[in-house]
Every structure is written in C-alpha cells, then in structure tokens.
Amino acid sequence: MSAQHPPIDDPALGHLVRAESTFEDGTVAAHDWYAGRITDRDAEIELMIDGTDPEAVEARLPRLRAVVAALAGIRRTASDAIVTRFSDVEPEQHELDEAAADLRLEAIEAADDGRIVLHFTDACGEHFPEGYWPAAHLADDDTVAEVTVES
C-alpha cells in the first residue's frame, strides 16, 4: 500500500484498502476502488467503494455505514424487488420468502455517483441461470430504484 493510497480504518466498516489483483505471473494490478469485508449472518460480504483518493472514499462512507446498519430490512426489500421484477405474475409470499433465503448478498458497492448497489448470487441456482447475478440499485431513501442482471 502506497502513501498515496493509505488504508482506511473505519469503526463500523473495518479495514479498507485499495483493491488489487495479483496474477499468476506475479503482476499486481491496482483497481480504482477500495475494498473491505463485513461479517453478516455468519457470511462475509465484500465492500467496494469507488475511488482512488482516500478523501473521496471517506466521503462515501456515511451512506455505506447507514446501509450496512439497516441491512436486514434492505436485503429483504432488495430480494423482493428482484423476484417481482423477473416474475411474470405477482409473486406469492412463499416465493418471496424462498428467494430471500436463496439470494445471497455477495457485495455492496458504493459508486462514485452516490449509488449503492447490492450484488447477489443465486445460492440454489433455481432463480437465475448459471453465470447471471442480480443486482439491486438503491435510491437515496433505500428503496430499490432499479434491478439489473449482470453476467
């Protein structure tokens, strides 16, 4: 970690560092975001905060902290929105409940434009084809503004 990109220690979010990937040949690529992890429900969730400047990254942390603090309700709102968006008919309660258990929150992204994006995986493989991952984009009030599928 360089002096230009020092780690950030946040009391709520933990240790955040400039994200890097190391390739098989030993080459290291620095990414344009900071990364960290939180533990939630006995699982780790990756945090991705857009930016290379520590001050810009720190400016995104209050919103990210608020989302993490309200994660239980936000996660369910997001999974319900994902199921509803990709259902042909209004989903029944048991379908929403099953999806809430099956869609695992893998990462929370704090984008440089202020968006918060929750990235999910389909743990059972019954909701989305292999290689496709749903994402819920939050509005400022933590409602789901948009649902997308990434591949």
C-alpha positions in Angstrom: 0.0 0.0 0.0 1.5 3.3 -1.0 1.4 6.6 0.9 -0.8 7.9 -1.9 -3.4 5.2 -1.2 -3.2 4.5 2.5 -5.7 2.1 4.1 -8.7 3.5 5.8 -9.8 2.1 9.2 -13.5 2.7 9.8 -15.0 1.8 13.2 -18.2 0.4 11.5 -16.8 -1.0 8.2 -13.4 -2.2 9.3 -10.1 -2.1 7.4 -10.5 -0.8 3.8 -7.6 -1.0 1.3 -7.0 -0.1 -2.3 -8.2 -3.2 -4.2 -5.5 -5.1 -6.0 -5.4 -8.3 -8.1 -2.3 -10.5 -8.3 -1.9 -12.5 -11.5 -0.2 -15.9 -11.9 3.0 -14.2 -13.2 3.2 -12.0 -10.1 2.0 -8.9 -11.8 -0.1 -6.7 -9.5 -2.9 -4.5 -10.8 -4.3 -1.8 -8.6 -8.1 -1.2 -9.1 -10.0 2.1 -9.0 -11.8 1.2 -5.7 -11.2 0.5 -2.1 -12.3 -2.9 -0.7 -13.1 -4.4 2.6 -15.3 -7.1 4.1 -18.0 -7.2 6.8 -19.4 -10.2 8.5 -23.2 -10.6 8.4 -25.2 -13.7 9.2 -22.1 -15.8 9.5 -21.1 -14.9 6.0 -18.7 -12.3 4.6 -19.9 -9.5 2.3 -17.4 -7.7 0.1 -17.4 -3.9 0.3 -16.4 -2.0 -2.9 -16.1 1.8 -2.6 -15.3 3.6 -5.9 -12.4 5.9 -5.8 -8.6 6.0 -5.6 -8.4 9.1 -3.4 -8.8 8.3 0.3 -10.7 11.6 0.9 -13.3 10.8 -1.8 -13.7 7.3 -0.5 -14.2 8.6 3.1 -16.9 10.9 1.8 -18.9 7.8 0.6 -18.6 6.0 4.0 -21.5 7.6 5.9 -24.0 6.4 3.3 -22.4 3.0 3.2 -22.5 2.8 7.0 -26.2 3.6 7.1 -26.9 0.9 4.5 -24.9 -1.7 6.5 -26.7 -0.7 9.7 -30.1 -1.3 8.1 -29.0 -4.3 6.1 -31.6 -6.8 7.3 -34.5 -4.8 6.0 -32.8 -3.5 2.9 -31.7 -7.0 1.9 -35.3 -8.3 2.1 -36.6 -5.2 0.2 -34.0 -5.9 -2.5 -34.6 -9.6 -2.8 -38.4 -9.0 -3.1 -37.8 -6.4 -5.8 -35.6 -8.8 -7.7 -38.2 -11.5 -7.6 -41.0 -9.2 -8.5 -39.0 -7.6 -11.4 -38.4 -11.0 -13.0 -41.7 -12.7 -12.4 -44.4 -12.8 -15.0 -47.1 -12.5 -12.3 -47.3 -11.1 -8.8 -45.1 -13.5 -6.8 -46.8 -15.2 -3.8 -45.4 -14.7 -0.3 -43.8 -18.2 -0.2 -41.9 -17.4 -3.4 -40.6 -14.1 -1.9 -39.6 -16.0 1.3 -37.8 -18.7 -0.7 -35.9 -16.2 -2.8 -34.9 -14.2 0.3 -33.3 -17.4 1.6 -31.8 -18.3 -1.8 -30.4 -15.0 -3.0 -27.1 -14.4 -1.1 -25.8 -10.9 -0.8 -22.2 -11.1 -2.0 -21.1 -7.5 -2.3 -22.2 -3.9 -1.6 -20.9 -1.3 -3.9 -20.7 2.4 -3.1 -20.4 4.0 -6.6 -18.7 7.3 -7.2 -22.0 8.8 -8.4 -23.6 8.1 -5.0 -25.4 4.9 -5.9 -25.4 1.9 -3.6 -25.7 -1.4 -5.5 -26.3 -4.7 -3.8 -24.9 -7.6 -5.7 -26.5 -11.1 -5.1 -25.8 -14.6 -6.2 -28.4 -17.4 -6.6 -27.2 -19.9 -4.0 -29.6 -22.7 -5.2 -29.4 -22.0 -9.0 -33.2 -22.0 -9.3 -33.9 -18.3 -9.8 -31.2 -17.3 -12.3 -29.2 -19.2 -14.9 -25.6 -20.0 -14.1 -23.4 -17.1 -14.8 -26.0 -14.4 -14.1 -26.2 -12.3 -11.0 -29.0 -10.0 -9.9 -28.2 -6.5 -8.5 -30.5 -4.1 -6.7 -29.7 -0.3 -7.1 -30.8 1.7 -4.1 -32.4 5.1 -4.2 -31.4 7.7 -1.6 -34.2 6.5 0.7 -33.0 2.9 0.5 -35.9 1.8 -1.7 -35.0 -0.2 -4.8 -34.7 2.2 -7.8 -33.6 -0.4 -10.3 -32.9 -4.1 -10.7 -30.4 -5.4 -13.2 -28.8 -8.7 -14.0 -25.1 -8.9 -14.6 -23.2 -11.7 -16.4 
